[in-house]
């Protein structure tokens, strides 16, 4: 049974920290056991909600899904299943699934006939960024993958000793072929690793060579499609997607992740505080602080102002993208000025779009665009740590724009 709802938030935060710091090899037995128990419990809850013969009265008000059954009666099945995803059990299921996925990648010898199925199963947890829209359908579709993760408990562990076919020394790193890739597919990835080590080995960044150590886990597509490398501070390991080609972008991504290690292991509090001030200052420069409506938005607004009932709505609207095109069924005006447009798709679903809402979204987009332009890359604007890691990679490769170099040099020199 989950704890008192008033304690859920604190409990969840504590558990996230626990999972992130877990020793996968030592604690994997408990992970498998907890994951199996949560899978069983969630299966029972989802089946219960989908069983139309079950009601709040039949299960009792003390049951964790009692209120979900009440919601199903008045707001439908989809809304009721969302109540499952609000339970701590669902959150822990995802967290432990992600930890188990990492354990399988690092330590398990996957049977050859199941490699692709295992990759798909691991992506369920390693690439998930939001809850599924329809949990019941997601659960039915992915149950075999979840069971495959549980099945992996009985597989042998792979040989992780340096010098084996699955682990070898490459410069300062130990490369682990967790992707089970043939040797002919590894040459370009090894070239990217060697290039990254060479850039950092000759860099003027203080103590940059200190991040050149440890395992690099070669994997296939386990994260988002554009994620080519990532770093877990908890176990201090780099994960790297196999490269079918090697250019500056692939090398940049690996150095960026080594920048996360530099940030976690070598940057002191004073240096981080300095960088935080620098990061915030770039977002408050000139037009980024007070943007104007761009020309494209002005043209879109003019089109909206000219709309009449029966016209096609010219802008895609979240939640109304399918079953289009959307038609304008009503326009609320103040004098000649439109204030609200009501649109409808072919299935009769309606949405209301206000002029003020449109302006707010476009102004926010304009502000974000102009803010991104102040940073060395657009991705650097997303957070101060990503800003540092982008600068770290660009500086090591001799590509950091000159206007950003002084602040970066001051930050890393002040870190020791």
Buried (B, 14 or more C-beta within 10 A) or exposed (E): EBEEEEEBEEBBEEBEEEBBEBEBEEBBEEBBEBBBBBBEBBEEBBEBBBEEEBEBEEBEEEBBBBBBBBBBEEEEBEEBBBBBBEBBBBBBBBBBBBBBBBBBBBBBBBEEEBEEBBBBBBBBBBBEEEBBEEBBEBBEEBEEBBEBBBBBBEBEEBEBEEEEEBBBEBBBBBBBBBBBBEEEBBEBBBBBBBBBBBBBEEBEBBEBBEBBEBBBBBBBBBBEEEBBBBBBEBBBBBBBBBBEEBEEEBBBBBBBBBBBBBBBEBBEEEBBEBBBEBBEEBBEEEBBEEBEBBEEBEEBBEEBEEBEEEBEBEBEBEEBEEEBEBBBBEBEEEEEEBEBBBBBBEEEEEBEBEBEEBEEEBBEBBBBBBBBBBBBBEBBBEEBBBBBBBBBBBBBBEEBEEEBBEBBBBBBEBBE
